[in-house]
Amino acid sequence: MIKLYLMKISGLEPDDIKWKKHVSPKRYEKMLSYRQKKDRALSLGVELLLNAALQELYPGIRCPVAYVEDENGKPYLPDYPAIYFNLSHAEEYAACALSDAALGVDIEYCADIDGDIARSYFTGQEYEYICGKPESKRLEAFYDLWVLKESYMKACGVGFRLALDAFCLQMGDRITLLQDGQIQPCSFFLTQFENYKLAVCYQGDEDASITPIFCEPQNLYLTPLQKFINIHWLV
């Protein structure tokens, strides 16, 4: 079971006090520390998604939950060790993925970049993969690799402590990952919407069908009936 939730934070008012009860005190204080409104909305949005998802999937869990980070900075729920989650955000989108197995999620806005970044940080094989694309497709190929690699690093729980060129992605009908000469038992979901790339890496070697769930801020924490009324009352 893998669930992926997305929210466009342009519709989120982070300074509305009503959100305080829906996130942990630690997150709320962290959110307030950001000077830019967009950064406050992104920080708030990822945990709003987490708690809304937990309430939907595990109604017996009391939210907001308090989560901690391990020695490598990976967040987890100490009271619910069988529930795995990961958070990411970029520009105008917050993302939250939940599963019953270890996973990582990464979302990136596809801004123009210097091609030497790929040469410096990716493996030679990955760099050749990008260069083998038509020039108009190279930026897309770069971000495919970037979100896939970062999702794996987050799923492993080490983040950028694992160098980007310490493992290699082999792109094809099925994406495989080689580390220390061995194919790793992980699978990937990769998608694009608007000008964003998003990847989920999860434990296991079976493909999972993931349908991103786009959430509107005003519909978070409403009952199914309230959501129906909120969406359809003008019809």
N, C-alpha and C positions, 0 to 999 in steps of 0.2 A: 504494500500500500504506500503510494507516494502522492502527496497532495502539494500543489504549488499555487500559492496565492500572490496576486500582484495588485498594487494600488498606485494610481497616479496621484501624487501628493499635491498637485496644483489645486485640488479641491479640498485640501485639508488645512484647517486653521489651527496651527500648533499652539497658539496662545490662548485658545479657548479652555477655560479651567475645567470644562466637563470631561476632558480626556485624562485628567490626573488620576481618576479612580480606575482607569482601564489599563494602566501600566505600572510597573514596579517603581517604588521610590527611587531606586538607583537609576533607572532609565529616565525618569522625569527630571531628576537633577542633572543628568548628563545632557538631556535635551535642552534644558535652560541655559547651559553653558555656551551654546553656540550663538554667535552674534548674528549670523544671517538667518533670516526666516526660512529659507529653503532648506538649510542644514538642520534647523530645528524640526521641520516637517518630515524630513527623511529619517532622522533619528527616532522621532515619535512613531512614524508610520510603520517601521519594521516590527516594533513590539506590539502595536495595535493589531497588526495582522496576526502575529503569533498568538495573542490571547483570544482573538476572535476565532481563529482556526481551532484552538484547543477547546473552546466552548462548543464549537460545532461538532467536532469529532469525538471529544471526550467530555460529555456534559457533566460527568461526576467530578471533574477537576475544578477546584476553586481558583478562579482567576481574579486579578492578575497573578501569574505565577512568579516565583522568585527563582531565577536561574543563576548559576555560577559559571565560572570559566576554569578550565583545567590549567596545568602548568604551561601549556602551549597557547592558551588564549581561546580554546574552543569552548563555546557555550554548551551547557547541558542542564538537564533537570534532575537534581539529586533525588527528588522524591519520586520520579518516574523514569527510571533508567532504561525502560524499554521503549521510550518515545524519543526519537531523534529529531532535531530540527537544525536549520541553518538560515541565516539572514544575509541579505545583501541589498544595496541600493545604489542608484546612479542617476544623476541629473533630476528627473521628475518621477522616477519609479522606485517603489520599495517592493522587496520580494521576500517571501517566507516559504520554505519548503519543510514538510514534515514527513516522517516515515517511521517504520518499525525496524529500520536498519540504518547504519551510518550513511550519511550523505552530505554533500556540499552544494551550494548554489552560488552562482555569480552572474551578475547582470552588468553590462557595460554599454555606455552610449558610444556610438561609432563615430568619434571625432577623427579628423585627419591626423595622421601621425607620420613621423619620420621613419622611412623604411629601414633605417639602420637599427631601430629598436629590435626588430625581429632578428637581425643578424647577431646582435649583441646578446640576446637573452634566450633565443630558441635554439634547438639543436640544428645541426647542419641539414638533416633530413627534413625538418619542419620548414626551415628557411627555403629549401629547394621546392617544397610543396607550394609555398606562397609565390615564389618566382615563376613557377610553372603555370600559374594562372594568367589569363589576360590581364593587362594592366588595370582595367576597370573593375576587376574582381579581386584584386590583391588586398585591398583594405578589408573587404568582407572575410577573406581567408585568414587574415591576421587576427581579426576579432573572434572568428570561430575557434582558432587555436587558443587565444588568450582566455576566453571564458571557460573553455573545456579544461585547460590546465589549472586555472585558479579553482574551479569547482573540485578538481581532484585533490589539490593541496588542502582545501578546506575539509573535504571528506576525510582525509587522512588525519586531520587535526593538527597539522603542523604549520599551515599557512606558508608564508614566505621564508620560513626556516628551511624549507625544501627549495633548492634552486630551480628555476624554471627550466634549465637545461639538464637537470638531473634525471629526467625521464622524457620519453618521446611518444608523441601521439602519431598513430598511423591512421590516416583518414581514408575512408572507403565506404562501401555499403554499411559496414559495421565499424565503428571506431574502436580501436584497440590501443592499449597503453603498455609500453615497455619500460621497465625500470630494473636496473641491474641485470639486464639480459633476459628478464622473465616477463611474460604477459601477466598483468595484474588482474585479479578477479573483481573487476568493476565494470559498470556499464554507464552509458551517457544518454542524456536527453539534450538536444540542441534545437533552439528555435530562434526566430527573428520576428520582431514586430516594430512598427514605426522605424526608428533608426537605432534600435537596440538589439543586442545579442544577449541571449540568456542560455546558460547551461546548468544542468543538474548532473552530478556524479553520484552514483549510489552503489552500495555494496552488492555484489552478486554478478553473475554473468548472463542474466536474462534481460531482454529488452522489456521496458515498461512503457505502457501507454499513459502519457501524462497530458492532461488537458488543463492549461493554466486557467485559474479562476480569477477574473478581474473583479475587484471589490471597489465599491464607491464608499468614501468615508462616511457619508450620511446613512449608509445601510449597515454599518458595523454594529454588532450587539443588538440588532433588532430581532424579534421573533420572526419565524417564517411568515406569519400572517401580516405582521407589521411591514416586512419587506415587500410583500405582495401589494399591500395598500400603497406603500411609498412609491412603488414603481408604476402602478397601474391606475392610480386615482384619477389621472387626466383622461384616460381612455373613454 
